[in-house]
Every structure is written in structure tokens, then in C-alpha cells.
């Protein structure tokens, strides 16, 4: 769909919503609302949205409910320029703003888009994935926000504010049923504990749903027949103390547990290795010979179970002092995921990750922020300090299946299942015995200290100057312990026999021997990693900041210009990588790379914006031009055998953001929407440390997951239908132009332009005592791919002989994909008491 078609479709939807509502009732009795009601805390103080010189998309609680937003992935329907995807597990969820973000498969790589929930920063996007509970509002801040929100917000911030306890007793209950066997519900209660002194709020939810994908499990051992299901429960409690009018203290505790199956993949294109895989999987089908992603059929003989536990406590204290307001936010959190994976994404038993407690990621964090804000004359000032301690424990296994040696043999020889056994002079199945493989463990600790200030000088009644500065110091260390359970016997034997001339005696051409040896000594089989221990550390101190000039031409119009400097911290790659000389710059080889560090990422951002409040303050229309230049951009890429972080010299993003909110003259009818154009491209420089030219297509090209155009629109209409009842209708849409989903930008990984629609219609009493809703997400069942990736060990590069241009005639890769959610629909009952 072209963008013009999208605009026409959205306009038609708006007209339809108006006509439908008007047919139900001639007039609404709800008082008109204005833009003045929209309050945000983007600068860590309450301000009207139109007074903040930042691009902010503010989403209130009712709109979030109307469009079915329960987690940050749902949020994309309302936010142009925001994409959220999941890859090998829901824990690997990544948010991107204006085409910039971080791939989530490497836990050593921190986020470009920060997620903050009730003032507490979450260390990775995947850690924040889950039911967000009762939300007061969500603020999406675009562009670097490091001055107030710290490092790892170089692309933006998603700030989620949940509902606070109330001193009036009340509660809400919700029950939902839908297709795919979905059933779920939530209940919350709030009220006084000690009148006027303490109040509480308790929220509980549980949801369960069958899988979106059917699974062919072949000869097993997995018996799972569905994937991408849902099964979790969550609880969140808050207590608010107000011992005096000058003091408030809020305690929050939450816990979530998930036990689901994720993520098997479907084939979107099958290469010539499929014949070998199907032969090994017989009598079952190993993978789809004629891929049909619409069938949502995945092939997986190994279990893909995923368990997540997330919990924490926080305390926020606010004290009004004679000279300002003191705020303290303290938090302790723990998050853990355990996963299994069929790593070849077929029913042939080639490679897998066992969910036995040795394949996991665990974050333990403690943070403390102190802020003091006040006003002196014409200056609003804010100073603060921040500390965060983080411990990451990451365990990984990667094991041979019973078909691994036969598959490798047939791949290298063209069909002989005992080729490896002959090369090594060992009995078949003993060079790479089933159940053997790598067991690695990483412990990373980091401590971050920061001091910051953000001050606004009201030079005149119309002219404001805001200056912010932040100093951050970070110490990070990594201890690595690696082992190969069989000692790497297959690779070690191959090295010895090739060096002794045994391969030549068997008639193996000398020119072919390095390629064969490289395939027999892949990172998980390499004996040089066995028993290896390594320690690394780094320390850094960086400055970030912002300067903004805002001029209010009238009560309706404000313009601003801003500059911001942000950064994302340096870190370590948490995976096995190897080269010819043990250096990241080395050629292909089998020497373990000891220094897996990568440098910090920096961004300089410039914006020119206008915020307008029109039509008697019922219409918000904001626009901003932006230019962002990133240096040492951290790209996490899959090398076919492992993940590695590459520092890209330069990335540029430029474009425009437009936001609209209109409380129309038709009572009860409102429209919220936006448009983002972002030209986000790599610089023309060759990618460093890329000896195989795996990233040769990047220079000068658009980033992956960086659509040029994205637009959203949501139309809501509420009207009475009798003296006792009212009806509410909402339809939302999100258009996204085409983009590539692969870090290497191979053309088969393109996702075509698509539009998603959500819709909801409800009938309720006028006081919302009860409500019944019918709803649909992805109303027109649009098929789209979250990520397309190379089937591991299934084909070779499609680059031409110069390794600079894609040649489809040379591409033998089988491509797999994680699909987006299909159409879901159902009924929701709500009750208030």
C-alpha cells in the first residue's frame, strides 16, 4: 500500500467512525476537552506537553485501553517512528525510534531506547517486556535523552507511569476471551489504609492463549505442537504514605512469571541444503520445501520452552523543602529467563540449546537517584545524582544433535554421511557425539555514577533557554568461563590429521582443506575454547548534555531549537568469536578472540520544532525537523555461527516528526495521530573488522528496521445511547513503509510496506459501572515478518565474486523468519466498584 493510499484509508475509517456514532445518537453530553489537560514529566517535572521543547508522544490511559495496549510491543500502533520486534525469544525484544535501536540477542549489548517504569530504568528492552498493568499514561520521547535519563537512551526513552493508590475506595475487574483459546483477566483494588495518611493499590492479572504457529516435531524428542503461545501471571502492589502535606512516599513491589513456548521460525525461502535435511529427518518432513509463511507452520524437533521471572521493589519519596523539592527513587530488581531452542529450525536433529538451567540470562540491579528542583527568580533549576549497580549472569549451551555429524559430512562431501568419520579415522558419530557441545558462562558487573543538572532560564516572558549537563562514570568487568564437553575432539582430530597429511592421502585437494577444517572447527567445536577463562575490564567517564532555546510567539504557538549529545556505554560481546590471529581485525581462523570489547556509541542531535495549539485549544499540531549523527554505532550481527558486535563508523538519521491530537467539534469524537519520515543510513565507510565481507552491503544503505515512512491514526467516538447507557468506538491504524529486517541487509530479508488496524466497540453504563467490548487486533490479518535470518549452516553467501554486491544467482541460503502476530479478536467484560 502506498502512503497516499494509507492516508485515504485512514480518512475513510475516520468518516466511518463518525457516521456509525452519529447513527447511534444525535448528540453527546460529555464536556469538550482541551490540550491544556495533557501533562507530561519528560523533563522530570510536571509540565504541559506544549511547553516542553522535546518531541513527545503522550498516550493517556483511556487511549491505551481503547487500542489494546498491554505491553511495549502493542505500543507501536500509536507511535509513528517506533518499531518493536522479538527474535529468538520474547526476552530478545528490541525497541527502535527513528530507525535506531539495538538488536536484543546479545545480553552484553545495552539498549539505545531506554525503558523507564515509574522512574526506574530497566537494563534491557526485553527486561521490560510484559503486562504493564494499570497505566496512567505512556510518554515516548524521541532523540537522545541522556541528560536526565542517563546513558543508553541515545535514540529515545519510553516512560511508563502506572496508576497510583487513591484515598477513595474503588476497584476494577476485567475478563477477556478470544480466538486461539485466549482467556485472561485482571482485578485491581485501591483505597485508604489509614484515612488521609496511607492508601494502597493491588493489581493482579493472568492470561493464557494457544500458540499462533503449528509445529511439526518429526522424530522428537519434543512433543510440542504449538509455538508463540501465552501463559503468564503478574501481581503489583503499591502503598502511598502522605504523613504531611509536604511529604509523600510511595512503595511498589511487583512480580511476573511466564512459562511459554517461543520462538520457532517458519521458512520463507528454501535453499539446496533442504534435500539433506529432509533425508536426515525422514520419514518426517525436515522443513518446508515450498515455503508458505501464511500457513504459520514451523519445524522443530527440540523444545523451545521459555520461562521468565521478573520482580522488584522500589521506593519514591518526595519532600517539599523551603527552597525546592527533593525526590529520591530507590529500586532493586531481578530478572531471569531460561530458554530452549531448536537452533537449526528444522526437524532434523542438528543443533539445539537445552533448557536444563544452563541456558539462561539473569540481571540483578540496584539503583538510586536523588534530585533537587526549585526556582530562583527567573530560573527553574534541577540538580541530581544517580548510582546503578548491575550484575549480569549469562549461561549458554549449544549442543550437537544426533544428525549433526551426518549433516556436516553430507554438506562437505555432497552426500556421504560418513565423510567426517573417514577424515578423522574415527567411528561414525564419535567426532561430534549427540549431546556434546559448548557450555559457557559469563559474569558481567558494572557500576555507574552520574551527576546532572537541567536548568531553564526564562529570559523574558516569551524566551526560554534550557541547558543540561551530565557527567557519567562507569566501571565494567567481565569474567568468562568456557568449556567444550567432549574437549573438541572432532576439531582436534581434524587439525592433527590434516597437518600430518592424512587428508591429502585420502585424496582431499589441498585447496579444499582449509574450508573443510574451518567447518569442522566452528566456535562450538573448537578445542581452543575448552577450559578457557578470561577476564576483561574497562572504565570510562563521559559528558553528555543539551541546550534548547524556546520562543513562545503567542499562547498558541511555541518554536524551539535544540542540540543534544548522548551516548551508549561501551561493553563486551558475550559469545564465542575466533579469527586467524585472535584479534577482532584478523582473518577467518580458529584462534579465540580474547578482547571482545567494543567502544561507546555517541550521537549528536539537532532539532527545530514548533508546537501549536489551535481551534480554541482543542487541536494540538506539533512538528519537528531532526538530524542525528551517530559515531561508533553498535551493531549486533549474526555471523552464521555466533553473534558479534561491530562498531560502525557513522550513521545518520534525518527527517521530520509530526504529532496531532484533535478534540473535534463533534462532541465525543477525538483523533490522535502522527507521521514520521526518517532517512536513517550508514556512512559510506567500509565496515571495520569484517574480513569475510558479511556486512559489505551496509555502506551508504538504509539501516535494518528503519522504514522511511511510518504513520499512525486513532479515532475515538463516545456517545450516549439512552439515559443509562453510552457507546464507545475506536479504530487505530499504523502504516509502515518497507524496510530490511537483517543486519547484513540481504534483499530476501525485506519486509514490504504494510498497515495494521486495531478496532474496539463498547457499550457501558454512563458511570462505567460495567462495560462490554468486542475487539480485534490486526483486524485484516496482515501478514508481516518481525525478523528474517539465515538458517544456520544452511547455505552460503549471495555476494558476487568481489564480495561487494548481492548476486541472487549465488545465494543458496535457506531463510527463516519470526512472524508478527495474526488477527486476534474477542470479547472483554469490565466492571467498576
C-alpha positions in Angstrom: 0.0 0.0 0.0 1.4 3.4 -1.0 1.4 6.2 1.6 -1.3 8.1 -0.2 -3.5 5.0 -0.1 -2.9 4.8 3.6 -3.9 8.4 4.2 -7.1 7.7 2.2 -7.8 4.5 4.1 -7.4 6.3 7.4 -9.6 9.2 6.4 -12.3 6.7 5.3 -12.0 5.0 8.7 -12.5 8.3 10.5 -15.6 9.1 8.5 -17.0 5.7 9.1 -16.4 6.1 12.9 -18.3 9.4 12.8 -21.2 8.1 10.8 -21.5 5.0 12.9 -21.5 7.0 16.1 -24.0 9.6 14.8 -26.4 6.8 13.8 -26.4 5.6 17.4 -27.2 9.0 18.9 -27.6 12.6 17.7 -25.5 14.3 20.4 -23.1 13.6 23.2 -23.2 15.2 26.6 -19.5 14.8 27.6 -17.9 18.3 28.1 -15.3 19.2 25.5 -11.7 18.7 26.5 -8.6 20.8 25.6 -4.9 20.3 25.0 -4.2 22.0 28.3 -5.1 18.9 30.2 -2.1 17.0 28.8 0.6 16.9 31.5 4.0 15.1 31.0 7.2 14.7 33.0 9.6 14.5 30.1 11.9 16.9 31.9 11.3 15.2 35.3 8.9 18.0 36.4 5.2 18.3 35.6 4.7 20.5 32.5 2.0 20.9 29.9 3.0 19.0 26.8 3.0 22.2 24.7 5.6 23.8 27.0 8.2 21.1 26.6 10.9 21.6 23.8 11.2 17.9 23.1 9.4 15.6 20.6 7.0 13.7 23.0 4.1 11.4 22.0 1.9 11.4 25.1 -0.6 8.5 25.3 -3.3 8.6 28.1 -4.8 5.6 29.9 -8.1 5.6 28.0 -6.5 5.6 24.6 -4.1 2.8 25.6 -7.1 0.7 26.7 -9.1 1.5 23.6 -6.3 0.3 21.3 -5.5 -2.8 23.3 -2.0 -1.7 24.6 -0.8 -4.1 27.3 3.0 -4.1 26.6 5.6 -2.1 24.7 5.1 -4.2 21.5 1.5 -3.1 21.4 2.6 0.5 21.7 3.7 0.7 18.1 0.2 1.1 16.8 0.0 4.5 18.4 3.6 5.8 17.9 5.0 6.7 14.5 8.7 6.1 14.2 8.6 3.4 16.8 9.2 -0.3 15.9 9.4 -3.2 18.5 10.4 -6.7 17.4 11.3 -10.0 19.1 13.7 -12.6 17.8 14.9 -15.8 19.4 12.7 -15.3 22.4 10.4 -12.7 23.8 13.2 -11.8 26.1 15.1 -10.6 23.0 12.6 -7.7 22.4 14.1 -4.6 20.9 12.6 -1.1 20.5 13.8 1.4 17.8 13.0 5.0 17.4 13.6 6.8 14.1 15.2 3.6 12.8 17.8 3.4 15.6 17.9 0.7 18.2 19.8 -2.4 19.5 19.3 -6.0 18.5 18.4 -7.9 21.6 20.1 -11.3 21.1 23.3 -10.3 22.9 22.8 -9.5 26.6 26.2 -7.7 26.7 24.8 -5.0 24.4 22.8 -2.3 26.2 19.7 -0.6 24.8 19.6 2.5 22.6 16.0 3.1 23.6 15.6 3.3 27.4 12.6 1.9 29.1 11.6 3.6 32.4 8.7 2.3 34.5 7.7 4.6 37.4 11.0 6.3 37.4 13.1 3.0 37.4 15.3 2.3 34.4 15.2 -1.2 33.0 18.6 -2.5 31.8 17.4 -4.1 28.5 14.3 -3.7 26.4 13.5 -7.4 26.8 13.5 -7.0 30.6 10.6 -4.6 30.3 8.5 -6.8 28.0 5.4 -8.0 29.8 2.0 -6.9 31.0 2.3 -3.2 32.1 -0.7 -3.3 34.3 -2.9 -0.3 35.1 -1.2 2.6 33.3 -1.8 6.3 33.9 0.0 7.3 30.7 3.0 6.5 28.5 5.4 9.1 27.2 7.6 8.3 24.1 10.5 10.8 24.0 12.3 10.8 20.7 16.0 11.7 20.3 18.9 11.5 22.9 17.6 11.9 26.5 20.9 11.3 28.3 20.9 14.5 30.4 18.0 13.4 32.6 17.7 9.7 31.8 21.3 8.7 31.6 23.3 6.5 29.3 21.7 4.0 26.9 19.0 6.5 25.8 20.8 7.6 22.7 17.7 7.0 20.5 15.0 7.9 23.0 13.0 6.9 26.0 9.7 5.1 26.7 8.5 6.3 30.0 5.6 4.4 31.6 3.7 5.8 34.5 1.3 3.5 36.3 -1.8 4.4 38.4 -1.1 5.5 41.9 -3.1 4.4 45.0 -6.2 6.6 45.8 -7.8 7.6 49.1 -11.2 6.7 47.8 -12.1 3.0 47.8 -12.7 1.5 44.4 -11.8 -1.3 42.1 -11.8 -2.7 38.6 -12.2 -6.2 37.2 -11.8 -7.4 33.6 -12.4 -10.7 31.9 -11.4 -11.4 28.3 -12.0 -14.4 25.9 -10.8 -14.6 22.4 -9.7 -16.8 19.5 -6.7 -19.1 19.8 -8.3 -20.2 23.0 -7.4 -16.9 24.7 -8.7 -16.3 28.2 -7.5 -13.9 30.8 -8.5 -11.4 33.4 -7.3 -8.8 35.8 -8.6 -7.3 39.1 -7.4 -4.3 41.0 -8.5 -2.6 44.2 -7.5 0.7 45.7 -8.4 2.7 48.8 -7.4 4.1 52.1 -5.3 2.1 54.6 -5.2 4.9 57.1 -7.5 7.8 56.1 -5.6 10.7 54.6 -2.3 9.1 55.6 -1.8 5.9 53.7 -3.5 4.3 50.6 -2.9 1.2 48.7 -3.4 -0.3 45.3 -3.2 -4.0 44.3 -3.3 -5.3 40.8 -3.4 -9.0 39.6 -3.6 -10.4 36.1 -3.3 -13.8 34.4 -3.6 -14.6 30.7 -3.3 -17.7 28.6 -3.6 -18.4 24.9 -2.8 -21.2 22.4 0.1 -20.8 20.0 -0.1 -18.8 16.8 2.1 -21.3 15.0 1.6 -25.1 14.4 4.8 -27.1 15.0 5.9 -30.2 13.2 8.2 -32.0 15.6 9.2 -35.0 13.5 11.1 -37.7 15.4 11.3 -35.6 18.5 12.1 -35.7 21.4 9.9 -32.6 21.6 6.1 -33.3 21.6 5.1 -29.6 21.4 2.7 -28.9 18.6 2.2 -25.2 19.1 4.5 -22.2 19.3 4.1 -18.5 20.2 1.6 -19.2 23.0 0.9 -17.1 26.1 0.9 -18.2 29.7 1.7 -15.7 32.5 0.5 -14.1 35.7 1.6 -10.8 37.3 1.0 -9.0 40.6 1.8 -5.4 41.5 1.2 -3.7 44.9 1.6 -0.1 45.9 1.4 1.8 49.2 1.3 5.6 49.3 2.1 7.4 52.5 1.3 11.1 52.9 2.3 11.9 56.6 2.0 15.6 55.8 1.2 17.9 53.0 4.9 18.3 52.3 5.9 14.6 52.2 4.8 11.6 50.1 6.4 8.2 50.0 5.4 5.5 47.5 6.4 1.9 47.8 6.0 -0.5 44.8 6.5 -4.3 44.6 5.8 -6.4 41.5 6.4 -9.9 40.3 5.7 -11.6 37.0 6.1 -15.2 35.9 5.9 -16.5 32.3 6.0 -20.1 31.0 5.6 -20.1 27.3 6.8 -21.7 24.0 8.9 -19.3 21.9 10.3 -19.0 19.3 10.2 -21.4 16.4 10.5 -20.0 12.9 8.9 -20.5 9.5 10.8 -20.8 6.2 10.3 -18.1 3.7 12.8 -19.4 1.1 14.4 -22.8 1.0 17.9 -23.5 -0.3 19.6 -26.7 -1.7 20.5 -27.9 1.8 16.9 -28.7 2.3 17.4 -32.0 0.5 20.0 -33.1 3.0 17.8 -32.0 5.9 14.7 -33.9 4.6 16.8 -37.0 4.1 18.0 -36.9 7.7 14.5 -36.1 9.1 12.8 -39.0 7.2 10.2 -40.3 7.4 9.1 -36.8 8.7 9.4 -33.6 6.7 12.5 -31.7 7.9 11.4 -28.3 6.7 9.1 -26.7 4.1 10.3 -27.4 0.5 7.8 -24.9 -0.9 7.6 -22.3 1.9 4.2 -20.8 2.7 4.6 -18.4 5.7 0.8 -17.8 5.7 0.3 -21.4 6.9 2.3 -20.5 10.1 3.9 -23.9 10.2 7.2 -24.3 12.0 9.5 -27.3 12.1 11.2 -28.1 15.4 12.1 -31.4 16.9 13.6 -29.8 20.0 11.7 -28.0 22.8 11.6 -24.2 22.6 10.2 -23.6 26.1 10.9 -20.2 27.7 10.5 -19.3 31.4 10.8 -15.7 32.6 10.7 -14.4 36.2 10.7 -10.6 36.8 10.4 -8.9 40.1 11.5 -5.9 42.2 10.8 -3.3 44.8 11.1 0.5 44.6 10.5 3.5 46.9 9.9 7.0 45.7 10.0 9.9 48.2 9.0 13.5 47.5 9.7 16.2 50.1 8.8 19.8 49.7 11.5 22.0 51.2 11.6 25.8 51.7 13.9 26.1 48.7 12.8 23.3 46.4 11.5 19.7 46.0 13.7 16.7 46.9 13.0 13.4 45.1 14.5 10.1 45.9 14.0 6.9 43.8 15.4 3.7 45.1 15.0 0.3 43.4 16.2 -3.3 43.5 15.2 -5.6 40.7 15.9 -9.2 39.5 15.0 -10.6 36.1 15.8 -14.1 34.8 15.0 -16.0 31.6 15.6 -19.7 30.8 15.2 -20.9 27.2 15.4 -23.9 25.0 15.9 -23.7 21.3 15.9 -25.8 18.2 18.8 -24.0 16.7 18.6 -25.3 13.2 14.8 -24.6 12.9 14.1 -28.0 11.3 13.1 -31.5 12.4 16.5 -32.8 11.6 18.4 -33.2 14.9 21.4 -30.9 14.1 21.9 -28.4 16.8 19.9 -27.2 19.9 20.0 -25.4 23.2 18.8 -27.4 26.1 16.5 -25.8 28.7 18.2 -27.5 31.6 19.2 -24.5 33.7 22.5 -23.9 31.9 21.0 -21.7 29.1 19.8 -18.5 30.8 20.3 -14.8 31.4 19.9 -13.1 34.8 20.0 -9.4 35.7 20.2 -8.1 39.2 20.2 -4.4 39.5 20.1 -1.7 42.3 19.7 1.9 41.5 19.4 5.2 43.5 18.5 8.6 42.1 18.4 11.9 44.1 17.0 15.1 42.5 16.5 18.5 44.0 14.5 21.0 41.9 13.4 24.6 42.6 13.1 28.1 41.3 15.2 31.2 41.9 14.0 34.3 40.2 13.7 33.6 36.5 15.5 30.2 36.7 13.9 26.8 37.2 16.8 24.6 38.3 17.3 20.9 38.9 20.4 19.1 40.1 20.8 15.4 40.8 22.9 12.3 41.3 22.5 8.7 40.2 24.0 5.4 41.0 23.3 2.0 39.4 24.9 -1.4 40.1 24.2 -4.2 37.7 25.2 -7.9 37.7 24.6 -9.9 34.6 24.9 -13.7 34.8 24.6 -15.4 31.4 24.9 -19.1 30.8 24.9 -20.7 27.3 24.9 -24.2 25.9 24.9 -25.2 22.3 24.8 -28.9 21.6 25.1 -31.4 18.8 22.0 -33.3 17.8 22.1 -36.9 16.6 22.3 -35.8 13.0 25.0 -33.1 13.3 27.9 -35.2 12.2 26.0 -36.8 9.3 24.7 -33.4 8.2 28.2 -31.9 8.3 29.5 -34.9 6.4 26.9 -34.6 3.6 27.3 -30.9 3.4 31.1 -31.1 2.9 31.1 -34.1 0.7 28.0 -33.7 -1.4 26.2 -36.7 0.1 28.5 -39.1 2.0 27.1 -39.3 5.6 30.4 -40.8 6.9 32.7 -38.3 5.3 33.8 -36.8 8.7 34.3 -40.2 10.2 36.7 -41.1 7.3 38.6 -37.8 7.6 39.1 -38.3 11.3 39.6 -42.1 11.3 37.0 -42.4 14.0 33.8 -44.5 14.2 30.8 -42.7 12.8 29.0 -40.5 15.4 32.0 -40.1 17.7 33.7 -37.0 16.3 30.6 -34.9 17.2 28.6 -37.1 19.5 25.0 -36.3 20.2 24.5 -34.2 23.4 28.0 -32.8 23.4 28.9 -29.2 22.8 29.7 -25.9 24.5 28.9 -24.8 28.0 29.9 -21.2 28.6 29.3 -18.8 31.5 29.7 -15.0 31.6 29.5 -12.8 34.7 29.5 -9.1 34.0 29.4 -6.4 36.7 29.0 -2.7 36.2 28.8 0.3 38.4 27.6 3.7 37.1 27.8 7.0 38.9 26.4 10.3 37.5 25.9 13.9 38.4 23.5 16.0 36.3 21.7 19.4 36.1 19.0 20.7 33.9 18.1 24.4 34.2 15.7 26.7 32.4 16.2 30.5 32.3 13.1 32.4 31.5 14.9 35.3 29.8 11.7 37.0 29.0 8.0 36.0 29.3 8.4 34.6 25.8 12.0 33.4 25.5 13.4 30.4 27.5 16.9 28.9 27.5 17.4 25.4 28.8 20.9 24.0 29.5 21.6 20.5 30.8 24.8 18.7 31.5 25.5 15.2 32.8 28.8 13.5 33.8 28.8 9.8 33.9 31.5 7.4 35.2 31.2 3.7 34.6 33.3 0.7 35.6 32.5 -2.6 33.9 34.2 -6.1 34.2 33.6 -9.4 32.6 34.7 -12.9 33.7 34.3 -15.6 31.1 34.5 -19.4 31.6 34.2 -21.6 28.6 34.2 -25.4 28.1 33.5 -27.9 25.4 32.1 -31.0 26.9 33.9 -33.5 24.6 37.1 -31.5 24.6 36.5 -30.6 21.0 37.7 -34.0 19.9 36.2 -33.7 16.4 38.1 -30.5 15.6 41.3 -31.5 17.4 41.5 -34.8 15.5 40.9 -33.0 12.2 43.7 -30.5 12.9 46.1 -33.2 13.7 45.3 -35.5 10.8 45.2 -32.6 8.3 48.6 -31.4 9.5 50.0 -34.9 9.2 48.9 -35.2 5.6 46.2 -37.9 6.2 43.7 -35.8 4.3 45.9 -35.5 1.3 46.5 -39.2 1.4 42.7 -39.6 1.2 42.6 -37.6 -1.9 41.3 -34.3 -0.5 42.6 -31.4 -2.6 44.8 -29.0 -0.7 42.7 -26.0 -1.9 39.6 -27.5 -0.2 41.2 -28.5 3.1 41.0 -25.0 4.8 37.3 -24.8 4.1 36.7 -28.3 5.4 38.8 -27.6 8.5 37.0 -24.4 9.2 33.6 -26.1 9.2 34.9 -28.8 11.5 36.3 -26.2 13.9 33.3 -23.9 14.3 33.3 -22.0 17.6 31.2 -24.5 19.5 33.6 -27.4 18.4 36.9 -25.6 18.8 39.1 -27.2 21.5 41.0 -24.0 22.0 38.0 -22.6 23.9 37.9 -25.7 26.2 38.8 -24.8 29.8 39.4 -21.2 28.8 39.0 -18.5 31.4 39.3 -14.8 30.6 38.8 -11.5 32.5 38.3 -8.1 31.0 37.5 -4.7 32.4 37.0 -1.1 31.2 36.4 2.3 32.8 35.1 5.4 31.2 33.9 8.9 32.0 31.8 10.8 29.6 29.9 14.1 29.3 26.5 14.4 27.7 24.2 17.4 27.6 21.7 19.5 25.9 20.9 23.1 25.0 17.4 24.4 24.0 16.1 27.7 23.0 12.3 28.1 23.0 10.2 31.2 22.0 6.5 31.5 22.6 5.1 33.7 19.8 1.6 33.6 21.3 -0.3 31.4 23.7 -1.0 29.1 20.8 2.5 28.9 19.1 5.9 27.9 20.5 9.0 27.2 18.5 12.3 25.8 19.6 15.8 24.8 18.5 17.8 22.2 20.4 21.1 20.3 20.5 21.7 17.1 22.5 24.8 14.9 23.0 24.1 11.4 24.0 25.9 8.1 24.3 25.5 4.4 24.9 28.1 2.7 27.1 31.0 0.5 25.9 30.7 -3.2 26.6 31.7 -6.8 25.8 30.5 -9.3 23.3 29.1 -12.4 25.1 29.6 -15.1 22.6 32.5 -17.2 21.1 34.3 -15.5 18.3 37.5 -16.5 16.6 39.9 -15.3 13.9 43.3 -16.1 12.3 45.3 -14.2 15.0 43.0 -13.9 18.0 42.2 -10.3 17.1 38.9 -8.8 16.0 40.7 -7.5 13.0 42.0 -10.9 12.0 41.1 -13.0 9.0 38.9 -16.2 9.4 40.6 -18.7 11.6 40.2 -20.7 14.8 42.2 -18.6 17.4 39.8 -17.5 20.2 39.4 -13.7 20.4 40.3 -12.6 23.9 39.5 -8.9 23.7 35.7 -8.9 22.9 35.2 -5.3 24.0 33.6 -2.6 21.8 33.7 1.2 22.3 30.9 3.5 23.4 28.4 4.9 20.9 27.9 8.6 20.6 25.2 10.8 19.0 24.9 14.5 18.2 21.3 15.5 17.6 19.8 18.7 16.3 16.1 19.7 16.2 13.9 22.5 15.0 10.4 22.3 16.3 7.1 24.0 16.5 4.2 23.3 18.9 0.9 24.8 18.1 -2.4 24.7 20.0 -5.3 25.8 17.7 -9.1 25.9 17.4 -9.7 27.3 20.8 -7.1 25.0 22.3 -8.8 21.8 21.0 -6.2 21.0 18.3 -2.6 20.0 19.0 -0.4 20.1 15.9 3.4 19.7 16.6 6.2 19.2 14.1 10.0 18.9 14.3 12.9 18.6 11.9 15.7 16.4 13.2 19.3 15.5 12.3 21.2 12.9 14.2 24.8 11.7 13.7 26.0 8.6 15.4 29.6 7.5 15.7 30.8 4.0 16.6 27.3 2.8 16.2 27.0 -0.6 17.9 25.6 -3.2 15.5 24.9 -6.7 16.8 25.1 -9.1 13.9 24.8 -12.8 13.4 27.9 -14.2 11.7 26.2 -17.5 10.8 27.9 -19.3 13.7 27.8 -16.7 16.5 26.8 -13.1 17.4 29.3 -10.3 17.3 29.2 -6.5 17.9 30.7 -4.4 15.1 31.3 -0.7 15.6 30.0 1.2 12.5 32.0 4.4 12.0 29.0 6.6 11.1 25.2 6.5 11.0 23.0 9.5 10.1 19.3 9.9 10.7 17.4 12.9 9.4 13.7 13.7 8.9 10.5 15.1 10.4 8.1 14.1 13.2 4.5 15.3 13.2 2.0 14.7 16.1 -1.7 15.6 16.1 -4.4 15.5 18.7 -7.9 16.9 17.9 -10.9 17.1 20.2 -13.3 17.7 17.3 -16.4 19.9 17.3 -18.4 16.7 17.2 -18.9 16.0 20.8 -17.2 12.8 21.9 -15.1 12.5 18.8 -11.3 12.7 19.1 -8.5 12.0 16.7 -4.9 11.2 17.6 -2.2 10.5 15.1 1.3 11.2 13.8 3.7 10.9 10.9 7.5 10.2 10.9 9.8 10.5 7.9 13.3 9.2 8.8 16.2 8.8 6.4 18.5 6.6 8.5 21.6 5.4 6.7 25.1 4.1 7.3 28.1 6.1 6.3 30.0 5.3 3.1 33.0 3.9 5.0 33.8 0.2 4.8 32.8 -1.7 7.9 35.9 -2.4 10.2 36.7 -5.9 11.4 34.7 -7.6 8.6 37.2 -9.8 6.9 34.6 -12.0 5.3 32.6 -9.0 4.0 29.5 -10.2 5.7 28.5 -6.6 6.1 29.6 -5.5 2.6 26.1 -4.2 1.7 25.9 -1.7 4.6 27.9 1.4 3.4 25.6 4.0 2.2 22.5 1.9 2.7 19.4 2.3 5.0 19.7 0.6 8.4 17.7 -2.5 9.1 14.3 -1.9 10.8 14.4 1.7 9.5 11.3 2.4 7.4 11.4 5.8 5.7 7.7 6.5 6.4 5.5 5.5 9.3 2.2 7.0 10.3 -0.4 6.3 12.9 -4.0 7.3 13.5 -6.6 6.5 16.2 -10.2 7.7 16.0 -12.4 7.5 19.1 -16.1 8.3 19.4 -18.2 8.2 22.5 -21.9 8.9 22.7 -24.9 8.2 24.9 -27.5 5.7 23.6 -30.0 6.1 26.4 -30.4 7.8 29.7 -28.4 4.9 31.3 -26.0 3.7 28.6 -23.3 5.0 26.3 -21.3 3.6 23.4 -17.6 4.0 22.6 -15.9 3.2 19.3 -12.2 3.2 18.5 -10.2 2.2 15.4 -6.4 2.6 15.2 -4.0 2.1 12.3 -0.3 2.1 11.8 1.4 2.3 8.3 5.0 1.3 7.9 6.9 1.6 4.6 9.3 -1.2 3.5 12.5 -2.0 5.4 15.1 -4.7 5.7 15.0 -6.9 8.8 18.5 -8.3 8.5 21.7 -6.8 9.9 23.5 -7.8 6.7 20.8 -6.2 4.5 20.4 -9.2 2.2 17.4 -8.4 -0.1 15.5 -11.6 0.8 15.1 -10.2 4.3 13.0 -7.2 3.1 9.6 -6.6 4.7 7.2 -4.9 2.3 5.1 -1.9 3.4 2.1 -2.9 5.5 -0.7 -1.4 7.6 -2.1 -2.8 10.8 -5.6 -2.0 12.1 -7.0 -2.4 15.6 -10.7 -1.9 16.4 -12.8 -1.9 19.5 -16.5 -1.2 20.2 -18.0 -1.0 23.7 -21.3 -0.5 25.5 -21.3 0.7 29.1 -23.3 2.4 31.8 -22.8 6.1 31.9 -20.7 5.8 35.1 -18.7 2.9 33.6 -20.0 0.6 36.3 -19.9 -2.2 33.7 -18.7 -2.4 30.1 -18.8 -5.0 27.4 -16.4 -4.7 24.5 -15.8 -6.5 21.2 -12.3 -6.0 19.7 -9.8 -7.1 17.1 -6.1 -6.7 16.9 -4.6 -6.8 13.3 -8.1 -6.6 12.1 -7.4 -7.5 8.5 -5.0 -10.3 9.3 -2.0 -8.6 7.8 1.0 -11.0 7.5 4.4 -9.4 8.3 7.8 -10.6 9.4 9.4 -9.4 12.6 12.9 -10.7 11.6 14.2 -12.7 8.7 17.5 -14.6 9.3 19.8 -17.2 7.7 19.1 -20.8 8.5 22.2 -21.8 10.5 24.7 -23.8 8.4 22.1 -23.8 5.6 23.6 -22.2 2.5 26.3 -19.7 1.6 26.5 -16.0 0.8 24.8 -14.4 -2.1 27.6 -11.9 -2.7 29.3 -11.7 -6.1 32.9 -12.5 -6.7 34.1 -9.1 -5.5 32.1 -9.5 -2.2 30.6 -6.1 -2.6 27.3 -6.7 -4.4 24.4 -9.1 -3.9 24.0 -11.7 -6.6 20.8 -13.7 -6.3 22.2 -16.5 -8.5 24.9 -17.2 -5.9 22.6 -17.1 -2.9 22.0 -20.7 -1.6 20.8 -19.7 1.9 17.6 -21.0 3.5 15.8 -18.0 5.0 13.7 -18.3 8.2 11.5 -15.8 9.8 9.8 -14.9 13.1 6.3 -13.7 12.1 4.2 -11.0 13.6 1.0 -11.8 15.4 -2.0 -12.7 13.3 -5.5 -11.4 13.7 -6.9 -11.9 17.2 -10.4 -11.0 18.3 -12.6 -11.4 21.3 -14.9 -10.0 24.0 -13.9 -8.2 27.2 -16.2 -7.5 30.2 -15.2 -4.8 32.6 -16.7 -3.8 35.9 -16.0 -0.9 38.3 -16.8 -0.9 42.0 
